[in-house]
Amino acid sequence: MSDRDELERKHARNDAEHLRQVKQWAEYVRTRPDDDWGRQVDKLVNA
């Protein structure tokens, strides 16, 4: 196994995890009132 192969596998895992997190956040936003998730976004933007 080459370093390049390992790096490509690591990137694939990172991409899969990122997509999972995006889908999780989208589900949260769809199922919660705007005020709930809006406050969380405000904290992130203002940080």
N, C-alpha and C positions, 0 to 999 in steps of 0.2 A: 504494500500500500504506500503510495507516494504522499508527500506533504500536500500536493495539489488536490488529490482525491479526498484527503481528510478535510481540507479547507472547504471544498465544495459540499461535503456532507454537513459540515458545521453551518455553512450558509443556508443549506436547505432546511436544517432544523430550526435555525433562527427565523427563516421566512415562514415556516409552518407555525411557529409559536406566535409570531407577530400577527398572522392572519387569524389565529384562534382568539387573540386578545381583541382585535378589531371587531370580530363577530360578537364576542362577549359584550363589549361596550355598546355595540349597536343594539343588541337585545335589551340591555339595561335601559338605554335611552327610549326604546320603543315601549317599554313596560312601566316606566316611572313618569310621574308628573315632571314637567319642565323645571319647576322650582327645585326639585331634588337634585337632578344632575346638573342644572345650571349653576348652582352654588359650587359644585365641585370643579366645573370648568373655570369659573371665576377665580378660584384659588390657584389653579394651575397657571392661568394667564397672568395673574397679578404677582406670581412668585418671581 
